[in-house]
Every structure is written in structure tokens, then in C-alpha cells.
């Protein structure tokens, strides 16, 4: 089961999101960015992070920077879920490289489709990497045998 970290300071919204997502995913909750960082220091095996931007202590931008600066966490898809609907905020998030930007209030289908799309995209990238790794491992022994036999001549 895919695991999602939901980072939201509004308790009711965080709990409602968790209830919705738990039908298909394993969900871990954090009430702010600093709590999310504590969780990520203990467990890096998340398939997606869904985060508010405006939170006390560590905001969503800082949490995003933290994940992208980590070699282990940098490949986790990251979605902002925020009330910041102005053009400059959306552009800031997208220019940072966030995978999606969902504006509150949101339709449940938009949230679920955004998550599903990012998870499918991640799975495809992982499969491509595994295929490449397997192809290289099959090709290298053949090339080493060829180089070895040529050097013996």
C-alpha cells in the first residue's frame, strides 16, 4: 500500500483528508512542517507528500526545500495544498519544482486525481530506472567477456 505524509495545521481538514485517503493509502499525519521533518528523519519511505504552505514554525516552502535537499527524499512527489491562490504564490511553488499545486477549497476528485497522477508518474520513472539498470547489468558482462577475449589475442 502506498504511503502518504499529510502535513496540515488545520486539524479538521487534516483529519478529513486522512479519512478520505485511508480508503486507498497508508496515511501519516503531521500538524506542521517541523513535525513532518521529525517524521521524515525517522522514516523516509513515503510515496508522496501532501503539504499546506502556511503553517507555524516550518512552512510548506521550507519543508519542500528540506525534502529536495535530501538525496533520499528528493524523489518523493510533493503536492502543495493551500489557500494561497494568487498567481505569484502558484508560480513560486511551480518554479520551485513542486509536482502539483491544489488550491483550497478543493474538490475531493481533484485531490484524488492529483495524487493518483503523481503516484503513477513516480511508478513509471522507477520502472524505467529498473529497466535501465537491468539492461546495463546484462550488457556489461558481455562487453567484459568481449574485451577480455580481444586482449588475449
Buried (B, 14 or more C-beta within 10 A) or exposed (E): EBBBBBBBBBEEBBEEBBEBBEEBBEBBBBBBBBBBBEBBEEEEEBBBBBBBBEBEEBBBBBBBEBBBEBEEBEEBBBBBBBEBEEEEBBEBBEEBEBBBBBBBEBEEEEBBEBBEBBBEEBEEEEEEEEEEEEEEEEEEEEEEEEEEEEEEE
